[in-house]
Amino acid sequence: MEIIAGIKLKPTVHSRIDEADLSDPGFGKYMSDHMFTCKFIDGEWMAAQVIPFGDMLISPAALALHYGQSVFEGMKAFRMQDGRINIFRLEKHWERLNSSLHRMCMPKIPKELFTGSLRQLVDIDRNWVPMKADTALYLRPFVFASEAKMGVKVSEEYTFVIITGPVEIIYAKPIRVKVEREFIRAAKGGTGYAKCSGNYGAAFYPTQQAKAQGYDQVLWTDATEHQYIEESGMMNVMFIINDKLITPALSDSILDGVTRDSLIVLAREMGLQVEERKIGVDELKLAFLNKTITEAFGAGTAAVVAPIATIGIDEREYHLPAYSGSNIMFKLKSRLDALRTGIEKDVFRWNSIID
Ligand SMILES: Cc1ncc(COP(=O)(O)O)c(C=O)c1O
């Protein structure tokens, strides 16, 4: 096992791996044996350690619990075809975490700390990385304000934690999404581009309403006109219209998805025309009317590619044609799978391999 300098290691004496079904892990059901923790005190990250997974002691006055200074990442480590393990796009996730931290007035995580802690943690729990197609070890780094203080203020102390667990993809079957025209997820100048916890808590109520109406997820629209498609709950969104891949351009109200970015690179490489631009709800309706829209899908770490079967727009439902293996989204997914499992050469240098 590789030992990263400066990270204290306290392995568990009782592995729980026999209690987990790695061939059918679901999502979020199992936590691996270990976790990483580190503290930011007096302007420095310190006390980095890999320890057995377990409860943490937090003051009820910890500022994150009251004022929401809390950000996270969601990423995956894959079992490669030769048995080695690959953490996908480590650097891009690190950049996004730091961008979220900056927006929330929280201290940045040095690159060596982020990459070193993840490598160490994945290495010690390498047996938890499942083998089956469409499974992975989900990695959840997060940082929260842990200073215990009463009063609305920027915290001076933080805790950086990473937990992991085996997962399979969510939304494997085509989903139903509702274009949300009343509630908003993010506004211009807000925190939409940051992966901060409050964005998710605020999205629960409208999402629950959509679920009660028979949908799996909402498709958010812009906060000003409720006219332009932004993204879905935990995914960016992509459409194939007139054989072009069209996706909303990034802005301060849309998360810069790592899957979105990867699929765009692959699509362009495969000779597909890609347009990153505004997409109006009216344009979508017209594309359904003219039958020029052939695919719609979510793109995100948890789902990878989530086929959309139905889009609800203003009390009407619009249906996509039935999907088959020849759809562009599945070709893109296959290429992404091949790249991160080592079937295809890592020409984009997206893989961080643990030998
Ligand atoms: C709001 C939101 N948009 C998009 C995404 C997709 O991002 P990624 O591909 O980096 O997982 C996620 C998932 O993390 C998300 O939570």
The ligand as a Tripos MOL2 file, in Angstrom:
@<TRIPOS>MOLECULE
LIG
   16    16     1     0     0
SMALL
NO_CHARGES

@<TRIPOS>ATOM
      1 C1        -26.6280   20.2600   -9.4020 C.3       1 LIG1
      2 C2        -25.7470   19.3300  -10.1330 C.ar      1 LIG1
      3 N1        -25.5490   19.5170  -11.4520 N.ar      1 LIG1
      4 C3        -24.7540   18.7080  -12.1770 C.ar      1 LIG1
      5 C4        -24.1210   17.6330  -11.5880 C.ar      1 LIG1
      6 C5        -23.2200   16.7590  -12.4120 C.3       1 LIG1
      7 O1        -21.8710   16.9980  -12.0820 O.3       1 LIG1
      8 P1        -20.7860   15.8510  -12.1760 P.3       1 LIG1
      9 O2        -20.8190   15.3540  -13.5600 O.co2     1 LIG1
     10 O3        -19.5180   16.5390  -11.8240 O.co2     1 LIG1
     11 O4        -21.1750   14.8110  -11.2010 O.co2     1 LIG1
     12 C6        -24.3100   17.3840  -10.2290 C.ar      1 LIG1
     13 C7        -23.6590   16.2400   -9.5880 C.2       1 LIG1
     14 O5        -22.7190   16.3800   -8.9110 O.2       1 LIG1
     15 C8        -25.1400   18.2510   -9.4750 C.ar      1 LIG1
     16 O6        -25.3270   18.0530   -8.1720 O.3       1 LIG1
@<TRIPOS>BOND
     1     1     2 1
     2     2     3 ar
     3     2    15 ar
     4     3     4 ar
     5     4     5 ar
     6     5     6 1
     7     5    12 ar
     8     6     7 1
     9     7     8 1
    10     8     9 2
    11     8    10 1
    12     8    11 1
    13    12    13 1
    14    12    15 ar
    15    13    14 2
    16    15    16 1
@<TRIPOS>SUBSTRUCTURE
     1 LIG1         1 GROUP 0 **** ****
